[in-house]
Amino acid sequence: MTASLEQLRRCHIAVDLGAARTRVYVKGEGLVVDQPSVAAVNTRTGALIAVGELAERMTGRTPHYIRVVRPVSGGTVVDVEMAQRMLRHLIGDRMRRALRRKAPRLRAAACTPYDADPLAQRATIETLVGLGARRVELVDTLIAAAVGCGLPVERAEASMILVCGAAATQVAVLSLGSIVTAERIPVGGEAVDRAIVQHLRHEHALMLPSQSVRPLQIALHGNGLTADGSSATEIHGRDVATGLARSVVIDAAAVREAIQTPLTFVLDGIYKVLRECPPELVADLADRGIMMVGGSALLPGLDQMLREATGMPVHIADRPDVCAVLGLGEMLEGRVEPLVLDPLGA
């Protein structure tokens, strides 16, 4: 953890800038923003047309002078100015006025991916400074998510967490409030979506709209990615050759095989973390297992696949998509107590 619990208790606002969604927690108010990290811009005038859900629905449907942009990629802000403009509109005028009343003492906390480089951290800080923050505290996403899903991160016990994001997957073993060993895998829910789109294009000559990929995954739900799931489902898309609308029946087993490659990278990352972990902590994990958080943790059947591959218990958090920002909120509200060690001889 970059910031201490005492520093975080002084913060007024917490932000989780994710590649898929942006979430904002305000101290005393709770979660006030949970919207896609998307903005639509008029390239002629530079005006911001829409943000969040509305901008996401515009993807692929806009005229040439309207550009849909994502200012956050892989948990890193790639366009600071656009991220600032997007955040201002997502928070809204009423909440911005309330935050301005706290200036010049406004403090903010933000999640950063594991092993983020200084430039990525600086971009996150500059984004929140643009909202009026005079000080920004950074917290590792792994620790924030672990707190948000109720893992005992401050105790001398091993906790293993798997953060399944849109652009990357992070896995770590935590103990005594710190990361013992961790790995960031550049494979997330978007890689699974791309694998499905490529499979449909190569095997069925069908182009699938990006908004239809996740419904397809749900349609294959029974046990989703496992062999006990649905055998087939019908999907609508555009024929690659003719450009006309066409429907095909998709074999679930073929889709499961198509997405094995990105999921194999995730398994390799889990194995690497376990190999580098001290044996005493691995023994704890044999009973406690892996906690899955992040929006992609809800991919049907992913937990069962990991359970079969690792032989360890695998659990999904109650609200996996918002665990990181809720964990930051717990720290802001002062609900996380640090470990207190009795001095020798006391």
C-alpha positions as CSV (number, residue, x, y, z in Angstrom):
1,M,0.0,0.0,0.0
2,T,1.5,3.3,-1.0
3,A,-0.6,5.4,1.4
4,S,-1.0,4.7,5.1
5,L,-4.5,4.1,6.7
6,E,-4.1,7.4,8.6
7,Q,-3.5,9.3,5.4
8,L,-6.5,7.6,3.7
9,R,-8.8,8.6,6.6
10,R,-8.1,12.2,5.7
11,C,-9.3,11.8,2.1
12,H,-12.7,12.9,1.0
13,I,-13.1,11.1,-2.3
14,A,-11.9,7.8,-3.8
15,V,-11.7,7.0,-7.5
16,D,-11.2,3.7,-9.3
17,L,-10.4,4.5,-13.0
18,G,-10.8,1.2,-14.7
19,A,-10.5,0.4,-18.4
20,A,-14.1,-0.7,-18.5
21,R,-15.8,1.4,-15.8
22,T,-15.1,4.5,-13.6
23,R,-16.3,4.4,-10.0
24,V,-16.3,7.2,-7.5
25,Y,-16.9,7.0,-3.7
26,V,-17.5,10.1,-1.7
27,K,-16.9,10.0,2.1
28,G,-20.2,10.0,3.9
29,E,-22.2,9.6,0.6
30,G,-21.1,6.2,-0.6
31,L,-20.7,5.1,-4.2
32,V,-22.0,8.0,-6.3
33,V,-20.6,7.0,-9.8
34,D,-20.5,3.7,-11.6
35,Q,-20.3,4.3,-15.3
36,P,-18.4,3.1,-18.4
37,S,-15.0,4.9,-18.9
38,V,-16.2,6.2,-22.3
39,A,-16.7,9.7,-23.7
40,A,-18.1,10.9,-27.1
41,V,-16.4,14.0,-28.6
42,N,-17.4,16.3,-31.5
43,T,-14.1,16.4,-33.5
44,R,-15.2,19.7,-35.2
45,T,-15.8,21.7,-32.1
46,G,-14.0,19.7,-29.4
47,A,-17.2,19.6,-27.4
48,L,-18.0,16.7,-25.1
49,I,-21.3,15.1,-26.3
50,A,-21.8,12.3,-23.9
51,V,-20.1,10.2,-21.2
52,G,-20.7,6.9,-19.5
53,E,-23.6,4.6,-20.6
54,L,-24.8,7.0,-23.3
55,A,-21.4,7.3,-24.9
56,E,-20.9,3.5,-24.8
57,R,-24.2,3.0,-26.7
58,M,-22.8,5.3,-29.4
59,T,-19.9,3.0,-30.1
60,G,-19.9,2.0,-33.8
61,R,-23.1,4.1,-34.4
62,T,-21.7,7.7,-34.8
63,P,-21.2,9.9,-37.9
64,H,-17.6,10.6,-38.9
65,Y,-17.3,13.8,-36.9
66,I,-18.2,12.2,-33.6
67,R,-15.4,10.1,-32.0
68,V,-15.9,7.7,-29.1
69,V,-12.8,7.5,-26.9
70,R,-11.6,5.6,-23.9
71,P,-9.2,7.7,-21.8
72,V,-8.3,4.8,-19.6
73,S,-6.5,1.7,-20.9
74,G,-5.4,-1.2,-18.8
75,G,-6.0,0.7,-15.6
76,T,-3.7,3.5,-16.8
77,V,-4.9,7.0,-17.8
78,V,-3.7,7.5,-21.4
79,D,-5.5,10.9,-22.0
80,V,-5.4,13.0,-18.9
81,E,-7.4,15.9,-20.3
82,M,-10.2,13.7,-21.5
83,A,-10.2,11.7,-18.3
84,Q,-10.6,14.9,-16.3
85,R,-13.5,16.1,-18.5
86,M,-15.2,12.7,-18.3
87,L,-14.9,12.6,-14.5
88,R,-16.3,16.2,-14.2
89,H,-19.4,15.2,-16.1
90,L,-19.8,11.9,-14.4
91,I,-19.7,13.4,-10.9
92,G,-22.1,16.2,-11.9
93,D,-22.5,19.8,-10.9
94,R,-24.1,19.3,-7.5
95,M,-21.3,16.9,-6.2
96,R,-18.6,19.1,-7.7
97,R,-19.9,22.1,-5.8
98,A,-19.9,20.1,-2.6
99,L,-16.3,19.0,-3.3
100,R,-15.2,22.6,-4.1
101,R,-16.4,23.7,-0.7
102,K,-13.7,21.4,0.8
103,A,-10.9,23.1,-1.2
104,P,-8.1,23.9,-0.6
105,R,-8.0,20.8,1.8
106,L,-9.6,18.4,-0.7
107,R,-7.8,15.0,-0.6
108,A,-8.4,12.1,-3.0
109,A,-7.5,8.4,-3.1
110,A,-7.1,6.4,-6.2
111,C,-6.4,2.8,-7.2
112,T,-3.4,1.9,-9.3
113,P,-2.6,-1.4,-10.9
114,Y,0.1,-3.6,-9.4
115,D,3.6,-2.7,-10.5
116,A,2.4,0.5,-12.2
117,D,5.3,2.6,-13.5
118,P,5.8,6.2,-12.3
119,L,4.4,7.7,-15.4
120,A,1.1,5.8,-15.0
121,Q,1.0,6.9,-11.3
122,R,1.6,10.5,-12.3
123,A,-1.2,10.4,-14.9
124,T,-3.6,9.2,-12.3
125,I,-2.5,12.0,-9.9
126,E,-2.8,14.7,-12.5
127,T,-6.3,13.5,-13.4
128,L,-7.5,14.0,-9.8
129,V,-5.6,17.2,-9.4
130,G,-7.8,18.5,-12.3
131,L,-10.8,17.9,-10.1
132,G,-9.4,20.2,-7.5
133,A,-7.6,17.7,-5.3
134,R,-4.7,19.2,-3.4
135,R,-3.2,15.8,-2.4
136,V,-3.7,12.4,-4.0
137,E,-3.0,9.1,-2.2
138,L,-2.4,6.0,-4.3
139,V,-3.4,2.5,-3.2
140,D,-2.7,-0.8,-5.0
141,T,-5.8,-2.2,-6.6
142,L,-5.1,-5.6,-5.2
143,I,-5.2,-4.4,-1.6
144,A,-8.2,-2.1,-2.1
145,A,-10.1,-5.0,-3.7
146,A,-9.1,-7.4,-0.9
147,V,-10.4,-4.9,1.7
148,G,-13.6,-4.4,-0.3
149,C,-14.5,-8.1,-0.4
150,G,-13.8,-8.6,3.3
151,L,-10.5,-10.5,3.2
152,P,-8.4,-10.2,6.5
153,V,-5.5,-8.4,4.8
154,E,-4.2,-6.9,8.0
155,R,-3.7,-10.2,9.8
156,A,-0.8,-12.6,9.7
157,E,-2.8,-15.0,7.4
158,A,-2.5,-15.7,3.7
159,S,-5.2,-14.3,1.4
160,M,-5.1,-14.9,-2.3
161,I,-7.0,-12.5,-4.6
162,L,-7.6,-12.6,-8.4
163,V,-8.7,-9.2,-9.8
164,C,-10.2,-9.9,-13.2
165,G,-10.3,-6.6,-15.1
166,A,-11.2,-5.7,-18.6
167,A,-7.6,-5.3,-19.9
168,A,-5.5,-7.2,-17.4
169,T,-5.7,-9.8,-14.6
170,Q,-3.9,-9.3,-11.3
171,V,-3.2,-12.1,-8.9
172,A,-1.5,-11.8,-5.5
173,V,-1.0,-13.4,-2.1
174,L,-1.5,-10.9,0.8
175,S,-0.4,-11.0,4.4
176,L,0.0,-8.3,7.1
177,G,-1.5,-5.6,5.0
178,S,1.1,-6.0,2.2
179,I,1.7,-8.0,-1.1
180,V,3.9,-11.0,-0.5
181,T,4.0,-12.0,-4.2
182,A,2.0,-10.9,-7.2
183,E,1.7,-11.0,-10.9
184,R,0.0,-8.8,-13.5
185,I,-1.2,-10.7,-16.6
186,P,-2.0,-8.6,-19.7
187,V,-5.1,-10.7,-20.4
188,G,-8.6,-9.7,-19.3
189,G,-12.2,-9.8,-20.2
190,E,-11.5,-7.9,-23.5
191,A,-9.1,-10.7,-24.6
192,V,-11.8,-13.3,-24.1
193,D,-14.2,-11.1,-26.1
194,R,-11.7,-10.8,-28.9
195,A,-11.2,-14.5,-29.0
196,I,-14.9,-15.1,-29.4
197,V,-15.1,-12.4,-32.2
198,Q,-12.2,-14.0,-34.1
199,H,-13.6,-17.5,-33.8
200,L,-16.9,-16.3,-35.3
201,R,-15.1,-14.5,-38.1
202,H,-12.9,-17.4,-39.0
203,E,-15.3,-20.3,-38.6
204,H,-18.6,-18.7,-39.5
205,A,-17.6,-15.6,-41.6
206,L,-19.7,-13.6,-39.2
207,M,-18.9,-10.2,-37.8
208,L,-20.4,-9.7,-34.3
209,P,-21.1,-6.3,-32.8
210,S,-18.9,-5.7,-29.7
211,Q,-22.0,-5.1,-27.6
212,S,-23.2,-8.6,-28.4
213,V,-20.2,-10.5,-27.1
214,R,-21.1,-10.5,-23.5
215,P,-24.7,-11.5,-24.1
216,L,-23.3,-14.4,-26.1
217,Q,-21.3,-15.5,-23.1
218,I,-24.4,-15.4,-21.0
219,A,-26.4,-17.3,-23.6
220,L,-23.9,-20.1,-23.3
221,H,-24.6,-20.1,-19.6
222,G,-25.5,-23.4,-17.9
223,N,-22.2,-23.7,-16.3
224,G,-20.9,-21.4,-18.9
225,L,-17.3,-22.3,-19.9
226,T,-17.6,-25.9,-18.6
227,A,-18.7,-28.9,-20.5
228,D,-22.0,-29.0,-18.5
229,G,-23.1,-25.8,-20.1
230,S,-25.5,-25.2,-23.0
231,S,-24.7,-27.1,-26.2
232,A,-25.5,-24.4,-28.7
233,T,-27.1,-21.0,-29.2
234,E,-28.2,-18.8,-32.1
235,I,-26.4,-15.5,-32.7
236,H,-27.1,-12.6,-35.1
237,G,-24.4,-10.7,-36.9
238,R,-23.2,-9.4,-40.3
239,D,-21.9,-11.7,-43.1
240,V,-18.3,-10.9,-43.8
241,A,-18.7,-11.4,-47.6
242,T,-22.1,-9.9,-48.4
243,G,-22.4,-7.4,-45.5
244,L,-26.0,-8.6,-44.9
245,A,-27.5,-9.6,-41.6
246,R,-27.3,-13.4,-40.9
247,S,-28.0,-15.8,-38.1
248,V,-25.9,-18.8,-37.2
249,V,-26.1,-21.5,-34.6
250,I,-22.9,-21.5,-32.4
251,D,-21.5,-24.6,-30.9
252,A,-20.7,-23.9,-27.2
253,A,-17.8,-26.4,-27.2
254,A,-16.1,-24.6,-30.0
255,V,-16.4,-21.3,-28.2
256,R,-15.0,-22.8,-25.0
257,E,-12.0,-24.1,-27.0
258,A,-11.5,-20.7,-28.7
259,I,-11.2,-18.9,-25.3
260,Q,-8.8,-21.4,-23.8
261,T,-5.7,-19.5,-24.9
262,P,-6.3,-16.3,-23.0
263,L,-7.5,-18.2,-20.0
264,T,-4.3,-20.3,-20.0
265,F,-2.3,-17.2,-19.5
266,V,-4.3,-16.5,-16.4
267,L,-3.7,-20.0,-15.0
268,D,0.1,-19.6,-15.7
269,G,0.0,-16.4,-13.7
270,I,-1.7,-18.1,-10.7
271,Y,0.9,-21.0,-10.9
272,K,3.8,-18.5,-10.9
273,V,2.5,-16.7,-7.8
274,L,2.0,-19.9,-5.9
275,R,5.5,-21.1,-6.9
276,E,7.1,-17.9,-5.5
277,C,5.0,-17.9,-2.3
278,P,6.5,-19.2,1.0
279,P,5.3,-22.7,1.8
280,E,3.7,-21.6,5.1
281,L,1.3,-19.3,3.2
282,V,0.5,-21.8,0.5
283,A,-0.6,-24.2,3.3
284,D,-3.1,-21.5,4.4
285,L,-4.4,-21.1,0.9
286,A,-5.2,-24.8,0.5
287,D,-8.1,-24.2,2.9
288,R,-8.9,-20.6,2.2
289,G,-8.6,-20.7,-1.6
290,I,-8.8,-17.9,-4.1
291,M,-11.2,-14.9,-4.0
292,M,-12.2,-13.5,-7.4
293,V,-13.2,-9.9,-7.9
294,G,-13.5,-7.6,-10.9
295,G,-16.2,-7.4,-13.6
296,S,-14.7,-10.3,-15.6
297,A,-15.0,-12.6,-12.5
298,L,-18.7,-13.0,-13.5
299,L,-17.7,-14.7,-16.7
300,P,-19.9,-17.8,-16.6
301,G,-18.1,-20.9,-15.4
302,L,-14.7,-19.2,-14.9
303,D,-14.6,-20.0,-11.2
304,Q,-15.4,-23.7,-11.8
305,M,-12.6,-23.9,-14.5
306,L,-10.1,-22.4,-12.0
307,R,-11.3,-24.7,-9.3
308,E,-10.7,-27.8,-11.5
309,A,-7.3,-26.5,-12.7
310,T,-5.8,-25.5,-9.3
311,G,-7.6,-28.0,-7.0
312,M,-8.2,-25.0,-4.6
313,P,-11.5,-23.5,-3.4
314,V,-12.5,-20.6,-5.6
315,H,-15.0,-17.9,-4.4
316,I,-16.6,-15.0,-6.1
317,A,-17.1,-11.8,-4.0
318,D,-20.7,-10.6,-3.4
319,R,-20.2,-7.5,-5.5
320,P,-17.0,-8.3,-7.5
321,D,-17.2,-5.4,-9.9
322,V,-17.1,-2.7,-7.2
323,C,-14.8,-4.3,-4.6
324,A,-11.8,-2.0,-5.3
325,V,-13.7,1.3,-4.8
326,L,-15.7,-0.1,-1.9
327,G,-12.4,-1.1,-0.3
328,L,-11.1,2.4,-0.7
329,G,-14.3,3.7,0.8
330,E,-13.8,1.4,3.9
331,M,-10.4,3.0,4.4
332,L,-11.7,6.5,3.9
333,E,-14.4,5.9,6.5
334,G,-11.9,4.5,9.0
335,R,-13.4,1.0,9.2
336,V,-10.1,-0.8,8.6
337,E,-8.1,-1.2,11.8
338,P,-4.3,-1.6,11.4
339,L,-2.5,-4.5,13.1
340,V,-1.2,-3.5,16.5
341,L,1.8,-5.4,17.8
342,D,2.4,-5.4,21.6
343,P,6.0,-4.2,22.3
344,L,8.3,-6.9,23.8
345,G,8.1,-7.0,27.5
346,A,4.9,-5.1,27.8
